[in-house]
Amino acid sequence: MTIGRKICGIIVIAVALCLFICAAFLFAPAADAENPAPVTLTQNSVFAVSATHIAYTSGNTLSIVDISYSSDPRTVTSAFEGEAVDIEITSNKIAVLSRTDSSCKLLIFPYDENGISKPVSASVSSSVLASSVCLSTDGEDILLLTNEWLYNISTGADNGSHRVTAGDTTTYADSTAFVFTDTVYFSKDSGVYFYDGGAADNNAVKSLFSPSLLSSVRGLAVSDGLLYLSAENGVFVTKEPLSAKPNDSISIVKLSGMSYASAIDIEGEYLYAFDKDALAIKRYTITSDNLVYNKCYDAEKYLAPTQFDLVQTLLPLEGDVITLYRSPRDLEVVAQVTGGIIALKQVSYDGGDGAASYYYCVTQDGEYGYVPSSASKLSEPEAPGYTAAQPLHGITQTPVYNFPYKASGELCTLSTDESGGVVMTKGEESAHVLLVAEGILNAGGESWCKVLISVNDETLTGYMDARLVCPYVSYSPAGVHDHCKINSGRAGVYVKLFTQPDENSQVAAELPDNTELMLASPYDENSAWTCVFYGDSIAYVLTENITMNALTTVQITLIVVLCVLAALGVMLGVVIYIKRKKKREYNEES
């Protein structure tokens, strides 16, 4: 073989391989609707939020999950000893403060999108750790608050200007949480206090709020200069920014939307809170006077429905865009689509403030999620204009898809045989079927025909490109070459054809006795109904009102009557002939 031939052969193989890969990509079925693994929490869990991840503990495990909750949490088991007291997170590291019966430990865990790395011990002396209280952050620096001072773990040095003297009436000991903005603000019991570094005219820890306003403060966080705090009697925010030195008590206002005591953290426009009763980290959008719940990280899996009783195009109630959410519990936006969303099932979810209705949907790109019923409306399928159908292109294998989009994967393929009968191929098996067109859906700029495929005792539901299906115009399906006749049983009586095997359904036609029809399914004298072709549609007729014989009851009755009349005529003729003969013979004798 010459070098040229070898090169040509390699090129042909490479092209074939590329075509195979492209075909596998284009025709691969869409992934099943999957949901991330649950965030498992306990009553003693602690958490913190960065711009990309949420870090949390559960027992002695440490986990992170991306803030969009689009992938499974990454977890390290037996990450630390004792019980987690507090946790903080920056863009690349997590600090966990834990306490045993005999000591305190502070571990630093580097992390990235691939997970959590092996920890290292913080450069903090055992004496400092022994009096540790809680953690906070200042940019990328992690701060440790002890009974008396503020310690910067990142630099390995204490902040002497924020060391509380023994003469102060209140110390940092037993604080619940703290934040640092040039001034230390910390919560303790039912109060919030500040210490600005020991200025000559303000050398003592002072109360920021009147303790009578609050009940058991559990968490502090700062956003846009405002201080947010969570207490047993609600969530509050300062009316004035903290940039000004608080010589006098700053006024606070209560926010609606969350009423339980919780540890809190703020990232961007969202406030995160740990609800110990629900064992969930909940996310709220911050507005001027309330918190709007819109997301939840917890141990409940967002189970996607597997049975679909509704496959219809979903349209926005207003505007052109439909927003698809990850789940009723998790209003993280999955996609915003201008068209092509198919509602698969309607579900109801009660998040604690009353039940709400959602549609479980899929997009043309194979993304699954939920759309509030209050923001959308269903588009009814259009009537195709015919019922009995067949693929447009004869022996060509026409695909039938699971849902009205190609990425959903093929249910089967259809073709026709020489007699025009519809043949379904599924896997390696083929069978003659009855194809029924049920409705036309418009999704994603494409037109789809919903079809029912009846094979033996099973009926499959699928979707075909509406351009590739047409009215049934050929012969009956192979193996069903029979015709029947309307058998009214009485002359002058018309027999009704129904659109469904139900006498209460719409009447498709009323036909006189002896009308010939083609069977759409094998005849069964024990079945109450028989399916027949009527024009380019199918219809149902009571089996008792048809006959497979050449003659109907009325025809047989007429034939019998005619035979009787003929016999009577013959007999009458014979009698007349005999009488006339006898009379003639009598006359001759006379």
Summary of the structure (lengths in Angstrom):
residues: 590
radius of gyration: 40.6
end to end distance: 126.0
largest distance: 171.5
contacts: 1794
relative contact order: 0.06
helix: 14%
strand: 44%
